[in-house]
Amino acid sequence: MEILSNAQGLLFAAIWTDEVRLDGPAATTMKGWFGDQQIGQTKAVITDAVVSHRGVVTHIVGDAMLCSFADPKAALDAAASIQSRITKAVKPASGITVKARIGLAYGPVRVIAGKISGDAVNAASMLMEKCAPGDILVDQALFDAVGAVNEPVLEAHGSIEGISVYRVPGSASAPDIATRMAAIAPAAEPAPPPAPSPAPAPVVAPASPSVVVKFGGVEQRFGPSDGEVQIGRGNDNQVIVPLRYVSRKHAKIVWRKDAVPYLVNLSENGTCVRLRNSGKEIVCRSEMRLEGSGDIVLCGSFSVATSPAEIVTYRLNSK
């Protein structure tokens, strides 16, 4: 059942964590240190700020949260509160940078099976994708609906994809890498160079099949030398699938020690694979080994895809 709702303030927020590689015996990343527990805590901070401003978390897509407010000013105040709360929660000595990218829009929405959609939702999502970590971007409709306000201040920010945009000023830039590394550990004296060791005997590695991925008429070939092949809605993925229900970082293809490719799901919505030889559909919630050839949809079921154009195809190639 579809219901046309009155105009609402829409807030799209995505958690952003800075990632820094640390070289050494226990090599890891800042994002790895941040972990799922802290990401869950940050989502809880966002949810609390939304509820305290009479808003509702409508649904979560990957690392992004869509929230709605009957009052556009409440949406704007909630956005400022989210940034303030995250800033207070993060400990600078940890060396981790955590921020939220927030897009705000205003307009009527459609409600179908409890989920909302419409031009305002698309505008808020687009502004969230375009803004910098720690920023808040607002469309013209919400700016007009709010009217003259003292706090937070809104400044003109030009036009993005035909929409006049305003920005809440005052977001702090992330500290540079040298500053964050210095906060983790004091500088150590350089170790003397190790004595040369005999060259190891050559090891013949097992042949690793490449994966040919096709979407939107574009075919790409990836192999182990490419590292991780990211698939999702964001423009920083190797395979970009610009669909509304796809997460920004939805899935990835990796090569394990057994020299075969695996599909790793990164989204709460799941990823579904249909094997070409048998037609069997497999819902991937964690990871699965890729075999032969098949189709991939970046959601929990092929029934969600409305046309073949939304399907990613793959095939393994041992040459």
N, C-alpha and C positions, 0 to 999 in steps of 0.2 A: 504493500500500500504506500502510495506517495502522497506526502503532505507538503504544501507550500507554506513555509513559515514566514513570519514578519522579519524585517531586517534585523540582523544580529551583528555584533562585533566578533570577528573571527581572529583567533590568535594561533599561529603555527610556531612552535618552539622546537629546536633541535639541539641536543647536547653535543658540544664540541670539546675534544681533548687534544692537547698538543702532544705530538709524538717525537721523542728524541732517542736515537740509538746510542746505547752505551756499549763500548767495546771492552772485552775482557773475558775472564774465565766464566763469569755469570752474566753473559750478554743478555740484555732484555730491552724493553722499551718503556718509555714513560706511560704509554697507554696500557701496556701490559701490567704495570704497577697499579694503574688506576683501578682496573678490574670491574667485573660485573656488579659486585656489591656496591661500590661507590657510585656506579652509573645508576643503579636502582635508587640509591639515596638521593641523587640529584633529581631523578624523576619525581621522587616524593616531595622534594623542595618545590618543584614546579607545580605539582598537584596541590600542595597546601596553599601556595600563593594564589592559584586560580580559584579554589574553593572559598578562600577568605575574601575574595572580591566578587562573590556571588556568580562564579562561572562554573562551567562543567567541562571536564575532560571527555570529549566526544569519542575519540579513539586514538590508538597509538600505531604508527606505521614505522617500523624499524626503530631508529633513534629519534624520531620526530613525534610530537604530540600535538593533536588538533584540539583546541578548546573554543568554546562558544560563550558569549555573554549577551544578555538582553540589552545591556547598557554599553554603548561604545566607550564612554569615559572609564567604565569599570575595566574594560579590556586593556585600555592604555595604562591605567594604574597597575593592573596585574603584571603587565610586561615590565614596567619599571621595578616592581617589587621582586620579580623573578631575578633580574640582573643583580639587584642589591643583595638578595639572600644568598645567591651563589657566590658572589664576591666575599661575603662574610664567612661562608662555610669552608672555602678553600684555604688551606694553610700554605703560605708562601714558602716556608722552609722545606716543604715536601718536594719542591721543584716541579710540581705538576700544574699545568695551566688548564683550567676548566671554565668554559664559558657557554653561553647559549646564543644561538642565532634566532631572532624573533621577527616574524612578519605579521603585520596587522592589516586587516581589511574590513569593510563594512558593506552589508547588502543582504537581500533576501536569500534564503537557502531552501533547498529541497530536502525533505527528511524521508528516507526510504529504509525500512527495516531498522530504524534506530540510528542510521548513519546519515550524515548531512553532506550535501554537495551543492555545487553552483559556482557562479563566476566569482563570488567573494572568497570561497574556499580556494579556488585556483589562484586568485590574486595573492592571498596570504601565503600560500605554498611557494609561489614564484618569488615573492619578496624575501621569504626565509632563505631560499636557495641563493639569492643574489647578495644578501647582506654579509658583512664581515662578522667573525666571532665576537660576541659582546655587544653587537649593534642591535638596534630596534628600528625597523623601517615601517612606515605607515602609508597607506594609499590615500588618494584624494578624498574618497567617499568618507572614510573614517575621520579624516582631518576636518571636513565640513560638518560632520555630525557632532563632533566634540565641541566645535566652536572655539572661542577664546579661552584658553586655560593658562594658569600660572605655572603649574607643575603637573607633569614634566613638560619642559619647553620643547617645541617642535620647530625644526629649521628645514627650509627647502633643500631638497637633495636631488633636484633634476628630474629626469624622466627615465623609466626603465620599462622597455617593451610597451611603450605607448601609455604608461600609467604615470601620472604626476606623483612623486614620492617625497615624503618628509621623513626626517631622522631625528631621533632623540639624541642630542649631543652629550659628550662627556664620557663616552666609553673609553676605558684605558686600553692601550695596546699591550700585547703580550710581551713579557720580557724576552730579551734575546737569549740565544742558546748559551752563550758564555756565562751570563748571569745565572741562568737556571742550573747549569752544571756546577758553578761555584757554590751554590746553596746546598748541593748534595754532599760534597766531600772536599776537603782542602787539597790543594795541589800537592802532588807527590814528586819526589826526585825521580828523574828518568832512570829506568833500570839499564844496566850495562847490556850491550848487545850479546845475544847468546852465541855460543861457539858454533861454527858451521857443523852440520851433521850430514852424513852420507845421504845421497838422494835415494828415496824409497823406490822399490821396484815398481814399474808401471802396473796399474790395475785396470783391467778391461771392464768398464762399467756395462751393465746390461742395457740393451737398447730401450730407449724411452720413447713411446709413441707420442707424436704430436696430436693436438686436438684442433680440428677445423671447426670454427664457430661461425654461424651465419645468422644475421638479423637485419631486417629492413633492406634486404637485397645486397648487403655488404658481407663478404666472406673474409675471415681472418684466420691465420694459422698461428698457433702458439705451441711452444715447447718448454722443456724444463729450464732453458736459459732465460725465459721470460719471467721466471719466478712465479708470483701469484697473479692470476688473471682475474681482475675484479669485474663484476657484473652488477649493474644497478642503474638507478635513475640519475645519479649525479654525473656531472660532466667530467669528473676526474676518473671515471672508470674506463677500462679498455673496451668493454662492450657496454654501450649506453642504451638502455631501454626506457625511453621517456614516457612511461605510463603512470597514471595517478596511483594505482594500487601497489606499485613497485617501490621498495625501500631505496634510500639513497645508496647504501652499500648493501645489496641484497644477498649476493652469493659470490663465490670465487672458485676457481679451478686451481688446484695445487698438485704437485708431483711428490709422492711419498718415497720412502727409502726403497720400496719395491719397484720403483721406476715406472709406476702406472699413475695416470691422472685420477684425482678424486674431486667430486663436487662437494663443496662445503656450504651449507646454508648459514646465512648471517641474519636472517629476518625472523621475527616472531610470526610472520604470516606463512612461513614455510616455502618450500620450492618443490615442484612436482616434475618428475621425469617419466617420459613414455618411451619404452624401448622399441626400436623400429622393427626388430625381428619377431617379437611376440605380441606387441601392442599392450604389454603390461604397464600399468601406471604405478609409480612408486613415489610416495610422499617423503621427501628428504627433510627431516627436522634437525639433523646433525651433519652427517657427511655420508657419502656413498661412493663406491668405486664406479667410474665410468667405463662402459664396455660397448664395443661395436659402434652403433649410431642410434640417434633418437632425437626426441623433442624435449624442450624444457620450457615450462611456464613459471614465472616468478610470483607464484601464489600457491595456495594449498590444493588447487584442483584445476584441471583443464576446463571445467565448466565455467570458470570465471572469465577465461579468454573469450571474447566475443567474435574474434576473427583470426584467421591464420597469420595475419600480420603481427599479432601479439606473441607469436611463438618463436623461441630461439632454437635453432637446430644445431646439432653437433655430430661429428663423426671422428673416430680415431684413425690415424694414419701412421703406420710404422715406418714409412719411407723418410 
